[in-house]
């Protein structure tokens, strides 16, 4: 399949390398100094879900909770304008939910029906952090094993480095801007690994195919050709995915706001890494036709160039 574009992607590989190193370094620096702003899922706290008999005034509810010394409360609509979800980082006691409900009922003429009170202890939050980190690590190990058997060990190194690059930068941006990091964002990170891997696999498959077919060409030219041949698919996949994610970001509500944010960042960074990071690593590892090419059979009618 002939490519419709002839961009020299790898001509900018040094600039891309510097750009990626700066982003990763800034992310690691922020993670080591500022850390992540962990949500209730990881730190422990209380969640109260109530239903008002009329439209709830979220600003008034926040002021009411602040006046009662319940600081940093997250107050959002949940499902409708009458349903309200209150999330508090405090984990003083399992009775905190009842106290919050009593506070909400003060100075309110209508009815407030309690739907759910959920208390998450610090120990549970710590277990979730450990299990989440272990899940990310296991995902990367499985990816490395899969790509090694599917392609070749140099491709597995390139794929895992690209995935680590995507995860670290996504985490770094959450740390730099101090966005809430909860289980939905962790789920987004795992989805980013799957998305980025899929994109990298498509590019890697075309690179391997071209190395086996194109006999008289340099590794740089073959990789550039492969990237051009998959560029249209990469752009269309990213564009349609981002269209859905931006819809979730703007219209999905605050509950999945972090999930949509993590995925948007991950898709953008993952698209970039499948083109400039993974391919760059392959060139750094001196990928060559000897690694992948199928030996020519005497008398075969194979051509020197792709059709």
C-alpha positions in Angstrom: 0.0 0.0 0.0 1.5 3.3 -1.1 1.6 6.2 1.4 -0.2 9.4 0.6 2.3 11.5 2.5 6.1 11.7 2.5 6.9 13.4 5.8 10.4 12.9 7.1 9.3 12.1 10.6 12.7 10.8 11.8 14.5 14.0 10.6 13.0 15.5 13.8 13.9 12.6 16.0 16.5 14.6 18.0 14.1 17.4 18.7 11.4 14.9 19.7 13.9 13.2 21.9 14.7 16.4 23.7 11.0 17.3 24.0 10.2 13.9 25.5 13.1 14.0 27.9 12.1 17.5 29.2 8.4 16.4 29.6 9.4 13.2 31.5 11.9 15.0 33.7 9.4 17.7 34.6 6.8 15.1 35.4 9.1 13.1 37.6 10.3 16.3 39.3 6.7 17.3 40.1 5.7 13.8 41.2 8.7 13.6 43.6 8.1 17.1 45.1 4.3 17.8 44.8 3.0 14.3 44.5 -0.5 13.5 43.4 -3.6 15.1 44.8 -5.2 11.8 45.8 -9.0 11.6 45.9 -11.2 10.0 48.5 -10.7 6.6 46.9 -7.1 6.5 48.0 -7.0 8.8 51.1 -10.1 7.7 52.8 -13.1 9.8 53.6 -16.9 10.0 53.4 -19.4 10.1 50.5 -23.0 11.2 51.0 -25.6 11.0 48.3 -28.9 12.8 49.0 -31.9 13.9 47.1 -33.5 17.3 47.6 -37.3 17.9 47.1 -36.4 20.9 44.8 -33.5 22.1 42.7 -30.4 22.1 44.9 -28.3 25.2 45.2 -24.7 23.8 45.1 -23.1 27.1 46.0 -25.3 27.4 49.1 -24.5 23.8 50.1 -20.8 24.4 49.8 -21.0 27.6 52.0 -23.1 25.6 54.5 -20.5 22.9 54.8 -17.7 25.4 55.0 -19.5 27.2 57.8 -19.7 23.8 59.7 -15.9 23.3 59.3 -16.2 20.7 56.6 -13.5 22.1 54.3 -12.6 21.0 50.8 -15.9 19.3 50.3 -16.7 18.3 46.7 -20.4 19.1 46.0 -21.8 18.1 42.6 -25.1 17.1 41.0 -25.5 13.4 40.5 -28.0 12.4 37.8 -30.3 15.4 38.2 -30.5 18.9 39.6 -32.2 17.5 42.8 -29.6 14.8 43.4 -26.4 15.8 45.2 -23.2 14.0 45.9 -21.0 15.3 48.7 -17.4 13.9 49.0 -15.2 14.9 52.0 -11.5 14.0 52.5 -12.0 13.8 56.3 -12.0 10.3 57.8 -12.5 11.2 61.4 -15.1 8.6 62.1 -17.7 6.4 60.4 -20.4 8.8 61.9 -19.2 11.7 59.7 -21.8 10.9 57.1 -24.7 11.3 59.6 -23.3 14.6 60.8 -23.1 15.9 57.3 -26.7 14.9 56.6 -27.8 16.7 59.8 -25.9 19.8 58.6 -27.5 19.8 55.2 -31.0 19.6 56.8 -30.4 22.8 58.8 -32.0 26.0 57.4 -33.7 24.0 54.6 -37.5 24.0 54.4 -37.9 21.1 52.1 -37.2 17.4 52.4 -33.8 15.8 52.0 -33.8 12.0 51.4 -30.6 10.1 52.1 -29.7 7.6 49.4 -26.2 6.5 50.5 -23.5 7.1 53.1 -20.2 5.5 52.3 -17.1 5.6 54.5 -13.7 4.7 53.1 -11.0 4.2 55.7 -7.3 5.1 55.2 -6.3 1.4 55.2 -8.6 0.7 52.2 -7.2 3.7 50.4 -3.6 2.5 50.9 -4.6 -1.0 49.6 -6.1 0.6 46.5 -2.9 2.6 45.9 -0.8 -0.6 46.1 -3.1 -2.6 43.9 -3.4 0.2 41.4 0.4 0.5 41.1 0.7 -3.3 40.8 -1.9 -3.3 38.1 0.0 -0.8 36.0 3.3 -2.7 36.5 1.7 -6.0 35.5 0.2 -4.4 32.4 3.6 -3.2 31.3 5.2 -6.6 31.9 2.4 -8.4 29.9 2.9 -5.9 27.1 6.6 -6.6 27.0 6.1 -10.3 26.8 3.4 -10.1 24.2 5.3 -7.8 21.9 8.5 -9.9 22.2 6.7 -13.0 21.0 4.6 -11.1 18.4 7.5 -9.2 16.9 11.0 -9.1 18.3 12.7 -8.0 21.6 13.7 -4.6 20.2 10.1 -3.9 19.4 9.1 -4.9 23.0 11.6 -2.4 24.5 10.4 0.3 22.2 6.7 -0.4 23.1 7.3 -0.5 26.8 9.4 2.7 26.8 6.7 4.5 24.9 4.0 3.3 27.4 6.1 4.3 30.4 6.6 7.7 28.6 2.8 8.1 28.2 2.0 7.1 31.8 4.7 9.2 33.4 3.7 12.3 31.4 0.0 11.8 32.2 0.7 11.4 35.9 3.0 14.4 35.7 0.4 16.7 34.4 -2.0 15.6 37.1 0.7 16.4 39.6 1.7 19.7 38.1 -1.9 21.0 37.9 -2.9 19.2 41.1 -6.0 17.7 39.6 -7.8 15.1 41.7 -6.4 11.5 41.2 -9.0 8.8 42.0 -9.9 5.4 40.7 -11.5 6.8 37.6 -8.2 8.4 36.6 -6.4 5.1 37.4 -8.9 3.4 35.0 -8.1 6.0 32.4 -4.3 5.2 32.7 -5.0 1.5 32.1 -7.1 2.5 29.1 -4.3 4.7 27.9 -1.9 1.8 28.0 -4.3 -0.2 25.8 -4.9 2.6 23.4 -1.2 3.5 23.0 -0.2 -0.1 22.7 -2.7 -0.7 19.9 -1.4 2.3 18.0 2.2 1.2 18.5 1.4 -2.4 17.3 -0.1 -1.0 14.1 3.0 1.0 13.4 5.3 -1.8 14.4 3.5 -4.3 12.2 4.0 -2.0 9.1 7.7 -1.5 10.0 8.2 -5.2 10.2 6.4 -5.8 6.9 8.5 -3.2 5.1 11.7 -4.5 6.6 10.8 -7.9 5.1 9.8 -6.6 1.7 12.0 -3.6 1.0 15.5 -4.9 0.4 17.6 -1.9 -0.7 16.8 0.9 1.7 18.1 2.2 5.0 16.4 1.6 8.3 15.6 5.4 8.6 13.9 5.4 5.2 11.9 2.2 6.0 10.6 3.6 9.3 9.7 7.0 7.6 7.8 5.1 4.9 6.0 3.0 7.5 5.0 6.0 9.5 3.6 7.7 6.4 1.6 4.6 5.5 0.0 4.4 8.9 -0.4 8.2 9.4 -4.0 8.4 8.0 -5.2 5.6 10.2 -3.5 7.1 13.3 -5.1 10.5 12.7 -8.5 9.2 12.1 -8.4 6.9 15.1 -7.2 9.7 17.4 -9.7 12.2 16.0 -12.7 10.0 16.5 -11.6 8.9 20.0 -11.0 12.5 21.0 -14.4 13.5 19.7 -16.0 11.1 22.1 -13.7 12.1 25.0 -14.3 15.8 24.6 -18.1 15.1 24.7 -17.6 13.3 28.0 -15.4 16.1 29.3 -17.9 18.8 28.6 -21.2 17.0 29.1 -20.4 14.0 31.3 -20.5 15.8 34.6 -17.8 16.1 37.3 -18.0 12.4 38.3 -16.2 11.3 35.1 -14.3 14.6 34.6 -11.0 13.1 35.8 -11.5 10.0 33.7 -12.1 12.1 30.5 -9.2 14.4 31.3 -6.8 11.4 31.8 -7.9 9.8 28.6 -7.6 13.0 26.5 -4.1 13.6 27.7 -3.2 9.9 27.2 -4.6 9.8 23.6 -2.7 12.9 22.6 0.6 11.8 24.2 0.1 8.2 23.0 -0.4 9.3 19.4 2.8 11.3 19.6 4.7 8.5 21.2 3.7 5.9 18.7 5.2 8.1 16.0 8.2 9.7 17.6 9.1 7.7 20.7 8.7 4.0 19.7 10.2 4.5 16.2 13.0 6.6 17.7 13.8 3.8 20.2 14.0 1.3 17.3 16.5 3.4 15.5 18.5 3.8 18.7 18.6 0.0 19.1 19.9 -0.2 15.5 16.9 -2.2 14.1 17.9 -3.6 10.7 16.8 -5.9 8.0 18.9 -8.7 9.5 16.6 -8.6 12.5 13.4 -9.1 10.6 13.9 -9.8 6.9 12.9 -13.1 5.5 15.7 -14.5 3.4 15.2 -14.4 -0.3 14.4 -17.7 -2.0 16.6 -18.3 -5.1 14.5 -17.6 -8.2 11.8 -15.7 -6.3 10.4 -12.6 -8.0 10.5 -10.2 -5.0 11.1 -6.5 -5.8 13.4 -4.0 -4.2 10.8 -1.5 -3.5 7.2 -1.4 -2.2 4.6 -1.0 -4.8 
